[in-house]
């Protein structure tokens, strides 16, 4: 019996690596491509000066809020899609998918109206510099037209990832970024006979990129099906018991993302009080950290798909084997990412045309971010990959938010009050990630996070 069990485990280990890389590599590339869209905007705008870096960074922070609202709600539903896919219940998947698109459009509409009408007032939490605000609003009032388009793309993309079709989001994002880069070059600086529109050109390029992304998604689903095509009525009428369960599991995810992004905004506000140079440095560090996190968003997403499908199949022993391998892989990759950030910090800052003072400050901030990324990335793999896919969304809520709100944010504003230099303040603030990592490991070892969230419809 023991020999048979050992042989089974040996067969499952190669299967694990085959699945994690076949799912994870397209997701990593897709996340890299997606993140590079804002990076391209920031880099090309950055060549116009630090005011443009800060202004577009502040404007894009509103998109980050919107993005995380969508992520919070949609990823909660994605838990159910992954587990129902393990049960091969495609009819229920289509109903959840339809709900995801409708809710995304509603959120997109609300954000579009609020940002268009009250964007300037919202941006004053970052800065009251008239020039920076003018640039931010010039960018924002054009890029806001991409919000509802992005809502539909996001829902389709997350559904495709949840059922393991990771190449579709990759293709959509790749073509979107190619579009964005081309029109950024043409419209920011005025090439190919087009006018030099600066920040307005960057915004227009982003809208065009989102249109291309959505087109690819719609064509892919229309032609390939992926069991997502059906009659219109099949996208409605979720059973009440399932709807209640979705909201019960999704609400902690939504709260996690909401509290997390509010925390990020508060930290941005705190750092901005130290000065425009400090704010621009933190914006650059934030972009580097988001790109460094791409590997882990890919790992967390692929882990979530695997864990969700396996729990849906009812094979909890395999879940334990897979989860141990995922954590081991996350530790190794986190160390590699941290080392790469340290090695490339100077080269990244050199891409911007900045004076020596702000360049030195930005490089120091990026190096500090690299150290704490080791802990942050492991946290994401466990909390966003394992716990969420396992249905334990409440643990993710508590462990992801409490250290930041009880330690990081109070430390940041206390440091601003006492005018602590940005490098020292960042070290104190980011230390909360170490505590979060330790608590996540304790919860993981209990294996209480493995929960089958699917609901049996009454016969």
KAFEN-V982525 format. One record per pair of residues at least 4 apart in sequence whose C-alpha atoms are under 6 Angstrom apart, sorted by the first residue. I is the first residue (numbers start at 0). J is the second residue. Records with the same first field share a line. If there is no record, write none. Layout:
I->J + J
This chain:
11->15
15->19
17->21
18->22
19->23
20->24
22->301
23->27 + 297 + 298 + 301
25->29 + 165 + 166 + 169
26->30 + 297
27->293 + 294 + 297
29->169 + 172
30->34 + 293
31->293
32->172 + 173
33->172
35->39
36->176
38->42
39->43
40->44
41->45
45->52
46->352
50->54 + 131
51->55
52->56
53->279
54->131 + 134 + 135
55->59 + 135
58->135 + 139
62->66
67->71 + 256
69->73
70->74
71->252 + 253 + 256
72->253
75->249 + 252
77->161
78->388
79->83
80->84 + 92
81->161 + 162 + 304 + 307 + 308
82->307 + 308 + 311
83->88
85->308 + 311 + 312
86->311 + 312
93->227 + 234
94->234 + 235 + 237
97->234
100->151 + 154
103->150
104->147 + 150
107->146 + 147
110->114
111->115 + 143
113->117
114->118
115->140
123->127
125->268
135->139
136->140
138->198 + 199 + 202
139->143
141->202
142->202 + 206
145->206
149->153
152->156 + 213
156->168
159->164
160->164 + 165
161->304
168->172
171->212 + 215
175->208 + 211 + 212
176->180
178->208
179->183 + 204 + 205 + 208
182->186 + 204
183->187 + 201 + 204
185->189 + 190
186->195 + 196 + 200
187->195 + 196 + 197 + 200 + 201
188->195
189->193 + 194 + 195
196->200
217->221
218->222
219->223
220->224
224->228
241->454
245->249
246->250
251->255 + 392 + 393 + 396
254->258
255->259 + 396
258->262
267->271
269->412
270->278
271->278
280->361
281->285
284->365
295->299
296->300
298->302
299->303 + 380 + 384
302->306 + 384
303->307 + 384 + 388
307->388
309->314
310->314
318->322
329->333 + 377
333->373 + 376
334->373
337->369 + 370 + 373
339->343
340->344 + 369
341->366
344->362
345->362
364->422
372->376
374->432
375->432
378->382 + 436
379->383
380->384
381->385
382->386 + 395
383->387
385->389
386->391 + 448
387->391 + 392
389->448 + 449 + 450
390->450
391->448
394->398
395->399
397->401
401->405
402->406 + 431
403->407 + 408
404->408
407->428 + 431
410->414 + 428
414->418 + 419
419->424
425->429
